[in-house]
Amino acid sequence: MLDHSLSLALAPPLLPRPDGRPVGWAVSRAPVAYPDAVAAMEARAAAIAEGTAGELVWLLEHPPLYTAGVSAKPDDLVSPDRFPVFESARGGQYTYHGPGQRVAYVMLDLRERGRDVRAFVTALEAWIIDALAAFNVEGQIRPGRVGVWVERRAPGAPPREDKIAAIGVRIRRWVSFHGVSLNVEPDLSHFEGIVPCGIREHGVTSLVDLGLPVTMDEADAALKASFRRIFGPVAEAEAPATG
């Protein structure tokens, strides 16, 4: 029986471009301020919609901050003075970004990928789940809860579910922006200043919290390999200019 990753490797991409044009793949090594990232991302998404730029996945880290998506509830901001808080046009509620968390801003032209938002979100979930499988982590989806979860079991204790990756996207003119965030080794105490994604009954975790000493470079390699299996080929690209 084929394992999940091998099955995906042998299958055609889940949400490919018919023309096979590669997606640009850019990594920023230094932390990027959130307002600068959003400005650069929105400019790139607009250029993609106008046909003057190609698709791009942009990997980066942010300084510690909270973002409020379009569905954010004021009561879910527990510590408003702990870190800067930014309103965001993405879907979802409050989330945290900071060092040790890999943020991937995904700017894809959905006119070339079926014009199906539900299929796009499903493909993002499959991308994260397949990347986690590279570290023998079983990522799971839960109805009514956006993101990717892991189930944790300990002798004598009930099962516990923690979120390891968040998903929050915006579609404008059939071009996506914002994207996903994967917890590699963030300071999990920083999540205590919010109710992450409005969910009080479950926690958050990371690859390192699960006992896996995964580096950011290793996480990036898994994300790139999985992206190819889900969306198609990539090509190295320059990160957008910021600041």
C-alpha positions as CSV (number, residue, x, y, z in Angstrom):
1,M,0.0,0.0,0.0
2,L,1.4,3.4,-1.0
3,D,1.8,6.0,1.8
4,H,0.1,9.4,1.5
5,S,3.2,11.3,0.3
6,L,4.1,8.7,-2.3
7,S,0.5,8.6,-3.5
8,L,0.6,12.4,-4.1
9,A,4.0,12.2,-5.7
10,L,2.6,9.7,-8.3
11,A,-0.7,11.5,-8.9
12,P,-1.1,14.6,-11.0
13,P,-1.1,18.0,-9.1
14,L,-4.4,18.7,-7.3
15,L,-4.8,22.3,-8.6
16,P,-2.4,22.8,-11.6
17,R,-2.1,25.4,-14.3
18,P,-3.1,23.9,-17.6
19,D,-0.1,25.6,-19.3
20,G,2.4,24.2,-16.7
21,R,4.0,27.6,-16.1
22,P,6.0,27.5,-12.8
23,V,5.1,29.5,-9.8
24,G,7.8,31.8,-8.4
25,W,9.2,30.7,-5.1
26,A,10.8,33.4,-2.9
27,V,12.2,33.3,0.6
28,S,13.0,36.4,2.8
29,R,15.7,35.6,5.3
30,A,15.3,38.7,7.5
31,P,12.0,39.3,9.3
32,V,9.6,41.5,7.3
33,A,7.4,44.1,8.9
34,Y,3.7,43.2,8.5
35,P,2.6,46.5,6.8
36,D,5.5,46.3,4.3
37,A,4.6,42.7,3.5
38,V,0.9,43.4,3.0
39,A,1.7,46.4,0.7
40,A,4.1,44.3,-1.4
41,M,1.7,41.3,-1.5
42,E,-1.2,43.4,-2.6
43,A,0.9,45.1,-5.3
44,R,2.0,41.7,-6.6
45,A,-1.5,40.3,-6.6
46,A,-2.8,43.3,-8.6
47,A,0.0,42.9,-11.1
48,I,-0.9,39.2,-11.5
49,A,-4.5,40.2,-12.1
50,E,-3.4,42.7,-14.8
51,G,-1.1,40.1,-16.5
52,T,2.1,41.9,-15.8
53,A,3.6,39.6,-13.2
54,G,3.7,35.8,-12.6
55,E,2.3,33.8,-9.7
56,L,4.4,33.8,-6.5
57,V,4.7,32.0,-3.2
58,W,6.6,34.2,-0.7
59,L,8.0,32.6,2.5
60,L,8.9,34.8,5.4
61,E,8.8,35.5,9.1
62,H,7.3,38.5,10.9
63,P,8.3,40.2,14.2
64,P,5.9,39.3,16.9
65,L,2.4,40.6,16.2
66,Y,-1.3,39.9,16.1
67,T,-3.6,40.2,13.1
68,A,-7.3,40.6,13.1
69,G,-9.1,39.0,10.1
70,V,-12.4,40.2,8.8
71,S,-14.4,38.0,11.3
72,A,-12.3,39.0,14.4
73,K,-14.2,39.5,17.7
74,P,-12.9,42.2,20.1
75,D,-13.2,39.9,23.1
76,D,-10.7,37.5,21.5
77,L,-7.9,40.0,21.9
78,V,-6.9,39.1,25.4
79,S,-3.7,41.2,25.7
80,P,-4.1,44.2,23.4
81,D,-0.9,45.8,24.6
82,R,1.4,42.8,24.3
83,F,2.3,43.1,20.6
84,P,1.3,45.4,17.7
85,V,-2.2,44.5,16.3
86,F,-3.0,44.9,12.6
87,E,-6.3,44.7,10.9
88,S,-6.1,42.3,7.9
89,A,-8.3,41.8,4.8
90,R,-7.9,38.0,5.0
91,G,-10.6,35.7,6.2
92,G,-10.7,34.5,9.7
93,Q,-10.3,35.9,13.2
94,Y,-7.3,36.7,15.4
95,T,-3.9,35.0,14.7
96,Y,-0.4,35.4,15.8
97,H,2.7,35.8,13.6
98,G,6.3,35.8,14.9
99,P,9.8,34.3,14.8
100,G,9.9,30.6,14.3
101,Q,6.7,30.5,12.4
102,R,6.8,30.1,8.6
103,V,4.4,32.4,6.9
104,A,3.7,31.6,3.2
105,Y,1.9,34.2,1.2
106,V,0.3,32.5,-1.8
107,M,-0.4,34.7,-4.8
108,L,-2.0,32.4,-7.4
109,D,-4.1,33.2,-10.5
110,L,-7.3,31.2,-9.9
111,R,-8.5,32.0,-13.4
112,E,-5.9,29.5,-14.5
113,R,-6.8,27.0,-11.7
114,G,-10.5,26.5,-12.0
115,R,-12.0,29.6,-10.4
116,D,-13.1,27.4,-7.4
117,V,-12.4,29.0,-4.0
118,R,-13.4,25.8,-2.1
119,A,-11.1,23.7,-4.2
120,F,-8.3,26.2,-3.6
121,V,-8.7,26.1,0.2
122,T,-8.8,22.3,0.0
123,A,-5.5,22.3,-2.0
124,L,-3.9,24.6,0.7
125,E,-5.0,22.1,3.4
126,A,-3.6,19.2,1.3
127,W,-0.3,21.1,0.9
128,I,0.2,21.6,4.6
129,I,-0.9,18.0,5.4
130,D,1.5,16.6,2.9
131,A,4.4,18.7,4.1
132,L,3.8,17.6,7.7
133,A,3.8,13.9,6.5
134,A,7.5,14.5,5.6
135,F,8.1,14.6,9.4
136,N,5.7,11.7,10.2
137,V,3.1,14.2,11.6
138,E,-0.5,13.4,10.7
139,G,-2.2,16.7,10.0
140,Q,-6.0,16.6,10.1
141,I,-8.9,18.8,9.1
142,R,-11.9,19.4,11.3
143,P,-15.3,20.5,10.0
144,G,-16.1,24.0,11.1
145,R,-12.5,24.7,12.1
146,V,-10.2,26.3,9.5
147,G,-6.5,25.2,9.6
148,V,-4.6,22.0,10.2
149,W,-4.7,20.1,13.5
150,V,-2.8,17.3,15.2
151,E,-4.3,14.9,17.7
152,R,-2.1,14.3,20.8
153,R,-2.5,11.4,23.1
154,A,-0.9,10.7,26.5
155,P,-1.4,7.7,28.8
156,G,-4.3,8.2,31.1
157,A,-5.4,11.5,29.5
158,P,-8.1,12.2,27.0
159,P,-7.1,13.0,23.4
160,R,-6.1,16.6,22.8
161,E,-6.3,18.6,19.5
162,D,-3.9,21.4,18.8
163,K,-3.6,23.6,15.7
164,I,-0.2,23.5,14.0
165,A,-1.0,25.6,10.9
166,A,-3.5,28.4,10.1
167,I,-5.1,29.3,6.8
168,G,-6.4,32.7,5.9
169,V,-6.8,33.9,2.4
170,R,-8.4,36.7,0.3
171,I,-9.4,36.5,-3.3
172,R,-9.5,39.7,-5.4
173,R,-10.1,39.6,-9.2
174,W,-9.6,35.8,-8.9
175,V,-6.1,36.2,-7.6
176,S,-5.3,34.9,-4.1
177,F,-3.2,36.6,-1.4
178,H,-2.4,36.1,2.3
179,G,-2.1,32.4,2.8
180,V,-0.9,29.9,5.5
181,S,1.3,29.9,8.6
182,L,3.1,26.8,9.9
183,N,4.3,26.7,13.4
184,V,7.9,25.4,13.2
185,E,9.4,26.7,16.5
186,P,7.6,29.9,17.6
187,D,7.2,30.9,21.3
188,L,3.9,29.3,21.9
189,S,3.3,31.5,25.0
190,H,2.8,34.4,22.5
191,F,-0.5,32.9,21.4
192,E,-1.9,33.5,24.9
193,G,-2.6,37.1,24.1
194,I,-5.4,36.1,21.8
195,V,-8.0,33.4,21.3
196,P,-6.4,31.9,18.2
197,C,-9.0,31.9,15.3
198,G,-11.8,32.3,18.0
199,I,-11.4,28.7,19.2
200,R,-11.2,28.5,23.0
201,E,-11.5,24.8,23.6
202,H,-8.3,23.7,21.7
203,G,-4.6,24.8,21.8
204,V,-1.7,25.4,19.5
205,T,1.4,23.4,18.9
206,S,4.5,23.4,16.7
207,L,6.8,20.8,15.1
208,V,9.4,21.4,17.9
209,D,6.7,21.2,20.6
210,L,5.8,17.8,19.2
211,G,9.4,16.7,19.9
212,L,10.7,17.2,16.3
213,P,13.9,19.3,16.0
214,V,12.9,20.6,12.6
215,T,14.8,23.7,11.3
216,M,13.2,26.4,9.2
217,D,15.2,25.3,6.2
218,E,13.9,21.7,6.6
219,A,10.4,23.0,6.8
220,D,10.9,25.1,3.7
221,A,12.2,22.1,1.8
222,A,9.1,20.0,2.8
223,L,6.8,22.9,1.8
224,K,8.4,23.3,-1.6
225,A,8.3,19.6,-2.4
226,S,4.6,19.3,-1.3
227,F,3.7,22.5,-3.2
228,R,5.0,20.9,-6.4
229,R,2.8,17.9,-5.8
230,I,-0.3,19.9,-5.1
231,F,0.0,23.0,-7.4
232,G,2.7,22.1,-10.0
233,P,6.3,23.3,-10.7
234,V,8.1,26.2,-9.0
235,A,11.0,28.3,-10.0
236,E,13.3,30.4,-7.8
237,A,12.3,34.0,-7.6
238,E,13.3,37.3,-5.9
239,A,11.3,38.3,-2.8
240,P,9.3,41.4,-3.3
241,A,11.0,44.7,-2.3
242,T,9.8,46.1,1.0
243,G,10.4,49.1,3.1
